[in-house]
C-alpha cells in the first residue's frame, strides 16, 4: 500500500481477488472562474509543479501575438503545441513542418531526444534502421516547435529559448502569471524533463487558470480569444494532443469543445469545463497516471452534469474511465481500478 502524506486524500483504489491491493492518495480541487473553491479534497493549500498541464497556457502567446496566423499554422499545429504526444509519424511530421515554416530543422529544438512513448512508433523507427531517436520524437516537441516559431516571428534568435532569461521564456512566463494569478519566480522554479522551466504553484491558482482558460473571464481580450482558438484547435485535432489509446485524446474526441483535458508528468490530470465555468486539478502523490485519470473522470462526471452527459456515449465514456477492469496477459479479468467514493458521491 502507498503511504500518504499528511492531509492527502484517497483518490483511487486498485482491486484484485476481491481485495484492495493498492491505494493512491493525493489532492483534487474544483474552482470556478471567479476563483472560488467549489470542492476539494486533500491538502490543496500546498503548491505543486504543473509540468505539462500548462502547455496550452504556454501556447497562448503564439496565438495572441499573431505569430500563428502570420506563419500559417493550422489548428492541427496549434493542437500539437499543446501536446504531450506519443511520437507517432503524424506528430513528428507536423512538428517538423512547424519548424520549416520558420526555416528551421529539428536541430533548433532544445527538448532532447527519447524514443517514442507509443511502442509501435518506436518499433517502426527502429525497423527503418535507426539506432537512436531524434528530438521530434520527444513528447514535448510540439511545444518546443511552437516556442521556436514564436521567437522567429518576433525577430528573436531562438537559441537558448529553453532558458528562463531568454526573451521568449520571459513572455510566456508572464502569460502564465496572468492566467493563474500566481508568481513564477526563481524560488518556485524547477526544470522539466524537456529542459523548460516548470513552476510550483498552488492548486487553487492552477484550477482558477483552467477556469479562466475555458471562459475567458479575467483574461485580456487578446488572451481570451487566443484561449478560445486553442480550445477549438484541440477539439478539432485531439489526436495531436496525445495519440493512440491515450486518455486526453479519447476524452476530447468524445466531448470536443465541452472539455479540455491535459495530463502532466508525475500523476497530474487537469480539465477545463467551459460551459460549467470550472477548472479541475488532480495530483496523485505517487505519480500514478491511472489514479489521476480515474479521479479526474469522476470529478468531470460529478461537476459536468450539464455539459458532459448529453448522450449515452457521454455517460459510457465517463463510466468506463472512472472504473475499469484489469485484464492479464491471458485475457482474464483479475481486478479493477476505480475512483474513490469521496470523488464520486
Secondary structure as GFF3:
##gff-version 3
##sequence-region A 1 345
A	DSSP	beta_strand	9	16	.	.	.	ID=ss1
A	DSSP	beta_strand	19	32	.	.	.	ID=ss2
A	DSSP	beta_strand	37	41	.	.	.	ID=ss3
A	DSSP	beta_strand	47	49	.	.	.	ID=ss4
A	DSSP	three_ten_helix	51	54	.	.	.	ID=ss5
A	DSSP	alpha_helix	55	58	.	.	.	ID=ss6
A	DSSP	alpha_helix	60	64	.	.	.	ID=ss7
A	DSSP	alpha_helix	67	70	.	.	.	ID=ss8
A	DSSP	alpha_helix	75	81	.	.	.	ID=ss9
A	DSSP	alpha_helix	89	100	.	.	.	ID=ss10
A	DSSP	three_ten_helix	106	108	.	.	.	ID=ss11
A	DSSP	alpha_helix	119	127	.	.	.	ID=ss12
A	DSSP	three_ten_helix	135	137	.	.	.	ID=ss13
A	DSSP	alpha_helix	141	153	.	.	.	ID=ss14
A	DSSP	alpha_helix	167	180	.	.	.	ID=ss15
A	DSSP	three_ten_helix	186	188	.	.	.	ID=ss16
A	DSSP	beta_strand	189	191	.	.	.	ID=ss17
A	DSSP	beta_strand	197	202	.	.	.	ID=ss18
A	DSSP	alpha_helix	203	215	.	.	.	ID=ss19
A	DSSP	alpha_helix	221	236	.	.	.	ID=ss20
A	DSSP	alpha_helix	238	241	.	.	.	ID=ss21
A	DSSP	alpha_helix	247	255	.	.	.	ID=ss22
A	DSSP	three_ten_helix	256	258	.	.	.	ID=ss23
A	DSSP	beta_strand	260	264	.	.	.	ID=ss24
A	DSSP	beta_strand	268	273	.	.	.	ID=ss25
A	DSSP	beta_strand	278	284	.	.	.	ID=ss26
A	DSSP	alpha_helix	289	303	.	.	.	ID=ss27
A	DSSP	alpha_helix	312	322	.	.	.	ID=ss28
A	DSSP	beta_strand	323	327	.	.	.	ID=ss29
A	DSSP	beta_strand	333	339	.	.	.	ID=ss30
A	DSSP	alpha_helix	341	344	.	.	.	ID=ss31
###
